């Protein structure tokens, strides 16, 4: 889990080459907003794993790249 946008570069960090990355892309890094993003992520984690994938958690959606 990271806020580091470098991990969204799939050429530098191919999703198949690691255990999985969850990238948070909030509009700001206020604590309450980060907690909201994490709360949105938890139900998705109960249905699947980010293993060998890049999950990008934004304010209005969660994108999954393989």
QUILINUR-V313612 format. One record per residue. N is the residue number from 1. PSI is psi in whole degrees, 0 to 359 (999 if undefined). Layout:
n=N psi=PSI
n=N psi=PSI
This chain:
n=1 psi=132
n=2 psi=161
n=3 psi=359
n=4 psi=109
n=5 psi=343
n=6 psi=328
n=7 psi=349
n=8 psi=350
n=9 psi=99
n=10 psi=345
n=11 psi=321
n=12 psi=326
n=13 psi=75
n=14 psi=132
n=15 psi=327
n=16 psi=351
n=17 psi=2
n=18 psi=175
n=19 psi=345
n=20 psi=146
n=21 psi=135
n=22 psi=115
n=23 psi=123
n=24 psi=130
n=25 psi=72
n=26 psi=162
n=27 psi=330
n=28 psi=170
n=29 psi=30
n=30 psi=140
n=31 psi=315
n=32 psi=322
n=33 psi=319
n=34 psi=321
n=35 psi=320
n=36 psi=317
n=37 psi=319
n=38 psi=320
n=39 psi=326
n=40 psi=329
n=41 psi=324
n=42 psi=312
n=43 psi=327
n=44 psi=322
n=45 psi=333
n=46 psi=342
n=47 psi=347
n=48 psi=173
n=49 psi=146
n=50 psi=13
n=51 psi=127
n=52 psi=31
n=53 psi=164
n=54 psi=119
n=55 psi=127
n=56 psi=112
n=57 psi=113
n=58 psi=176
n=59 psi=327
n=60 psi=0
n=61 psi=168
n=62 psi=118
n=63 psi=143
n=64 psi=124
n=65 psi=136
n=66 psi=999
